[in-house]
Amino acid sequence: MTVLHEIADVKRSPEEVYDYVSDFTTTVEWDATAVAARKLTPGAVAVGTIFEVECALPIGSITLLYTVKTLQANMLIVLSGSCRFFDIEDTISFIDVPGGTRIDYRAEFFFKPLMSTLAGFAQQGLESMGRDSVAGLARALKDNFPVETPTATDKVADKLVLPALSLFSRLGYKLGRKRFHPMTASVKHKHMVITGASSGLGYATAQELARRGADLTLVVRDRVKAEKAVADLKLETGNSDIRYELADLSLMADVDSLVERMKKNGRPIDVLINNAGALFNPRSETSEGLEQSFALLLLSPYRLTEGLKPLLLMASSPRVINVVSGGMYSQALNVEQLLVPDTPAYSGSEAYARQKRALMVLTQEWAAEWEGEGIVVNAMHPGWADTPGVRSALPQFRKLTRHVLRSSEEGADTIVWLAVATEAGSVSGKLFLDRAEHTVHLLSKTKGSRQETEKLMDFLASNRGSIDAAQRASASVET
Ligand SMILES: NC(=O)c1ccc[n+]([C@@H]2O[C@H](COP(=O)([O-])OP(=O)(O)OC[C@H]3O[C@@H](n4cnc5c(N)ncnc54)[C@H](OP(=O)(O)O)[C@@H]3O)[C@@H](O)[C@H]2O)c1
C-alpha cells in the first residue's frame, strides 16, 4: 500500500469546502491529472453515489470509478476508487480551525498484483501529484481569480469576422476552457430566476445551478414542460428548491402578471437570467399586436427586469444576465427598425439580430444606471449551440454546422459563470463569450450614436405602461 497525506488550510467555512469537494466532479478544477468527471448516479451526493473521473497519468490515461463510502456533513468524506492499475481510498476531513478550514487529505493506493512492482518506482511521482492536487484545491478555494481579458487570439478574432465566427464553434469553447478558473463560490439557497428554462441553454443552465444548490424559479410558458423540467431537475440533482412560474413572455400581460406574482411572494432575487428566445420566420404578431421578436427578445426582458428590480435590490449582490447572440454583430442599433414592419423584405434572422443588438445596448445602459444601486448587469452570447431552438428555426444552418456546434452545456457555461463566479460580480455592462470579455462590435458600421441609445431608452420607457401603473398601485397600497 502507498499512502499520501497532505494538509492545507483555507479561509473558507467547513460547509463551503465540504459542499465543493463532496461533489467530486469538481476534481477537474483542482486536480491537474483529472481531465473529465461526471456523476453517474442521480440525486444529491450521498453514500453510494458514483463518480467517474478520467485522469491523464504518466503511466497512461485511466478511468477511475469512485463510490462514496462515508459522508459526515461538513466534516468528512471517504471515497473508494478503482481503475485497471490500482484501487484507492480517499479520506478527506474538514476541520474547523480559527478563520477557516483545515483540509486533511489521505489517499491510500492498493496496486493490482502485476503493478505492485511498479509501486516503489511510482512513489515519488505519486507524492508530487498528491501535493499538487491539494495545493490546487487550496488555490481553487482561495477564489481570487481575475476576470479574463481577451487573449491574443481573441483580440485578433474580435477584429476579423471569420476568426470571430470560428470562436462560436465547439473549437472556440475548447480553446476558451483552457483558461477557465475554478468556480468555488457557494450559490446554495441563492434565488435565481431563469426564463426559457424548459429546453436548450436555459435547461442546461438550470441543471448546473441546481447541482450547485441554488434556489431556482424556472419561467416556462407550457405547464407540461414546466412540470417535467422541475421533476427531472429534482430527481437528477436532489435539489428540492426548484419551482416554476408560467408565463408566455411574448405577451406583456403575462410578463406583468408574472412580475406581480413574484413581487407579492416577496422572495429577493439574487440572479435574473433573461434567456428565453426564438427566431421567427415568417413574421408573426402576438395576440397583443406586437411583432414577435420585438416582444419576446427585447420588450419582455426590459419589462421583466424593470418590474423585478425591487426584488433584485433586496438581494445582497444582485446580478442580471442577458443572453444575446453573435448575430447582433451584423446590426447597428436602429430604433425605427425595432418594430419590424410587415413587408416582403422581412427576414427573421435580421429581426432577431436587431433585437439582440438593442438588448446589448440596454445591458450597457442598465449597468451604468444601476451601478450606484449595486446591480451588476452583463450580457453573454453562447456561440453556436445545438439546441431545440436551433434545430427548429435554422435547420439548414444546423445541417451544415452540426459537427462543430457546441452542446447546450457548453453554450450555457458562460451563463453559469456569470451567475456563480465571484469575479463575474466585479464587472458590469460587458459582453462575454467563454468566460472572457469580448468586443460588442466586430464591424465599425454597427457602432451607434449616443443619440440612438437615448432614443432606445425613451422608446422602451414609453412601453413601460403597466409596470408604472402597478408600481403606483402598490405604492398607494403601502402608504
Ligand atoms: N443555441 C444557440 O446557438 C444560440 C445562439 C445565440 C443565442 N442564443 C440565445 O439563447 C437563448 C436560448 O436559446 P436556445 O438555443 O436554448 O433555444 P431553445 O432550445 O428553443 O430554448 C428557448 C427557450 O425559450 C422559451 N421560450 C420561447 N418563446 C417563449 C415565450 N413566448 N415565452 C416563454 N418562453 C419562451 C422556450 O420555451 P418552449 O420550450 O416552450 O419553446 C425554451 O425554453 C435565446 O435567447 C437565444 O436567442 C442561442
Ligand as a Chemical Component Dictionary entry (heavy atoms), coordinates in Angstrom:
data_LIG
# 
_chem_comp.id                   LIG 
_chem_comp.type                 NON-POLYMER 
_chem_comp.pdbx_formal_charge   0 
_chem_comp.three_letter_code    LIG 
# 
loop_
_chem_comp_atom.comp_id 
_chem_comp_atom.atom_id 
_chem_comp_atom.alt_atom_id 
_chem_comp_atom.type_symbol 
_chem_comp_atom.charge 
_chem_comp_atom.model_Cartn_x 
_chem_comp_atom.model_Cartn_y 
_chem_comp_atom.model_Cartn_z 
_chem_comp_atom.pdbx_ordinal 
LIG N1  N1  N 0  -28.406 27.983 -29.458 1  
LIG C1  C1  C 0  -27.652 28.914 -29.989 2  
LIG O1  O1  O 0  -26.723 28.635 -30.759 3  
LIG C2  C2  C 0  -27.878 30.346 -29.637 4  
LIG C3  C3  C 0  -27.022 31.288 -30.214 5  
LIG C4  C4  C 0  -27.181 32.624 -29.867 6  
LIG C5  C5  C 0  -28.149 32.995 -28.962 7  
LIG N2  N2  N 1  -28.974 32.063 -28.438 8  
LIG C6  C6  C 0  -29.988 32.527 -27.482 9  
LIG O2  O2  O 0  -30.024 31.655 -26.395 10 
LIG C7  C7  C 0  -31.311 31.673 -25.781 11 
LIG C8  C8  C 0  -31.789 30.246 -25.596 12 
LIG O3  O3  O 0  -31.964 29.665 -26.881 13 
LIG P1  P1  P 0  -31.842 28.090 -27.159 14 
LIG O4  O4  O 0  -30.922 27.951 -28.299 15 
LIG O5  O5  O -1 -31.582 27.379 -25.897 16 
LIG O6  O6  O 0  -33.302 27.797 -27.732 17 
LIG P2  P2  P 0  -34.446 26.778 -27.247 18 
LIG O7  O7  O 0  -33.897 25.441 -27.062 19 
LIG O8  O8  O 0  -35.567 26.946 -28.219 20 
LIG O9  O9  O 0  -34.876 27.382 -25.857 21 
LIG C9  C9  C 0  -35.587 28.591 -25.813 22 
LIG C10 C10 C 0  -36.398 28.649 -24.550 23 
LIG O10 O10 O 0  -37.172 29.860 -24.576 24 
LIG C11 C11 C 0  -38.523 29.522 -24.343 25 
LIG N3  N3  N 0  -39.456 30.428 -24.986 26 
LIG C12 C12 C 0  -39.583 30.693 -26.309 27 
LIG N4  N4  N 0  -40.607 31.544 -26.500 28 
LIG C13 C13 C 0  -41.137 31.801 -25.288 29 
LIG C14 C14 C 0  -42.225 32.583 -24.833 30 
LIG N5  N5  N 0  -43.001 33.271 -25.692 31 
LIG N6  N6  N 0  -42.489 32.634 -23.521 32 
LIG C15 C15 C 0  -41.739 31.919 -22.638 33 
LIG N7  N7  N 0  -40.715 31.148 -23.007 34 
LIG C16 C16 C 0  -40.421 31.096 -24.323 35 
LIG C17 C17 C 0  -38.676 28.125 -24.928 36 
LIG O11 O11 O 0  -39.842 27.528 -24.416 37 
LIG P3  P3  P 0  -40.590 26.331 -25.203 38 
LIG O12 O12 O 0  -39.841 25.094 -24.785 39 
LIG O13 O13 O 0  -41.976 26.389 -24.703 40 
LIG O14 O14 O 0  -40.453 26.629 -26.658 41 
LIG C18 C18 C 0  -37.398 27.487 -24.461 42 
LIG O15 O15 O 0  -37.480 27.095 -23.117 43 
LIG C19 C19 C 0  -32.192 32.513 -26.694 44 
LIG O16 O16 O 0  -32.294 33.814 -26.194 45 
LIG C20 C20 C 0  -31.427 32.525 -27.996 46 
LIG O17 O17 O 0  -31.708 33.674 -28.748 47 
LIG C21 C21 C 0  -28.861 30.744 -28.759 48 
# 
loop_
_chem_comp_bond.comp_id 
_chem_comp_bond.atom_id_1 
_chem_comp_bond.atom_id_2 
_chem_comp_bond.value_order 
_chem_comp_bond.pdbx_ordinal 
LIG N1  C1  SING 1  
LIG C1  O1  DOUB 2  
LIG C1  C2  SING 3  
LIG C2  C3  SING 4  
LIG C2  C21 DOUB 5  
LIG C3  C4  DOUB 6  
LIG C4  C5  SING 7  
LIG C5  N2  DOUB 8  
LIG N2  C6  SING 9  
LIG N2  C21 SING 10 
LIG C6  O2  SING 11 
LIG C6  C20 SING 12 
LIG O2  C7  SING 13 
LIG C7  C8  SING 14 
LIG C7  C19 SING 15 
LIG C8  O3  SING 16 
LIG O3  P1  SING 17 
LIG P1  O4  DOUB 18 
LIG P1  O5  SING 19 
LIG P1  O6  SING 20 
LIG O6  P2  SING 21 
LIG P2  O7  DOUB 22 
LIG P2  O8  SING 23 
LIG P2  O9  SING 24 
LIG O9  C9  SING 25 
LIG C9  C10 SING 26 
LIG C10 O10 SING 27 
LIG C10 C18 SING 28 
LIG O10 C11 SING 29 
LIG C11 N3  SING 30 
LIG C11 C17 SING 31 
LIG N3  C12 SING 32 
LIG N3  C16 SING 33 
LIG C12 N4  DOUB 34 
LIG N4  C13 SING 35 
LIG C13 C14 SING 36 
LIG C13 C16 DOUB 37 
LIG C14 N5  SING 38 
LIG C14 N6  DOUB 39 
LIG N6  C15 SING 40 
LIG C15 N7  DOUB 41 
LIG N7  C16 SING 42 
LIG C17 O11 SING 43 
LIG C17 C18 SING 44 
LIG O11 P3  SING 45 
LIG P3  O12 DOUB 46 
LIG P3  O13 SING 47 
LIG P3  O14 SING 48 
LIG C18 O15 SING 49 
LIG C19 O16 SING 50 
LIG C19 C20 SING 51 
LIG C20 O17 SING 52 
# 
